[in-house]
Amino acid sequence: MTDKSEWQGRVGQTWASEWRRTDRSFTGLTDVLLGHASARPFRRALDIGCGAGELSLALARGHAGAEVVGIDVSEQLVAVARERSGYLGNVFFDVADAAQWHIPGYAPDLLVSRHGVMFFDRPTEAFAHFHALAAPGARLVYSCFRDLSENPWAERVVSLLPPEYIVPVDPLTPGPFSMADQVQVQGILSEAGWSGIRMQPVDFAFVIGGGENPVEDALSYMLAIGPAARAARMLPDEDRAAFIGKLRRFLTNNNDGGLIALRAGAWIVSAQKAL
């Protein structure tokens, strides 16, 4: 579990320093998510857990007449997003807890998120807050991971750990796979007031390594962010060295012409607020 305090500290700083490789890893999914978000015109968009701002910036560039606000709990990530925004005049970023954020009079008709909704302590309350915030008829469109078994990039990494360090995924605990269960997600959104709920499975290539030395690129990235990084920090030195050795061999076996891309499975979730 990665909690709010971690995003405000060490984890947020790490993700802020790794935004280029993180955006690269999600490229295939981002394009699909943007297609869903842009399927209908909108005037005001809210990007929940905007991270380093890629989704917010893409929406702002593609919809010059719309106002886009990105919010994230990490000051470091928001600082990167602001720096990346350059002279774009229709995108703004704010440091805040999305589950409590509001600006008087700002009622978005599009609420989006790329993998930013899996870390709420009380997800039903968070989505109820978004529902209350949204304009009548507003759309909610976000992505999240499907089950661990449908994400070999994570499942295979976890399998390389010593058995005593493998922690089963708890769907009720905030984390990367907390929104994986279709029935649970539909229940959360329905209870929060959203209707017309749809969940489309999307498989994409999770790019984790490239460049002159794709194996070392992938290894350094995975040891900075994600389940491998968290696991490596927990392990004693000897076990850590063995784990890194296994991970390097795994990545080497998946080096395809200078690119390491593992299969990932996500949901594109959409819903609507009644008029």
Order of alpha helices (4+ residues) and beta strands (2+ residues): alpha-alpha-alpha-alpha-beta-alpha-beta-alpha-beta-beta-alpha-beta-alpha-alpha-beta-alpha-alpha-alpha-beta-beta
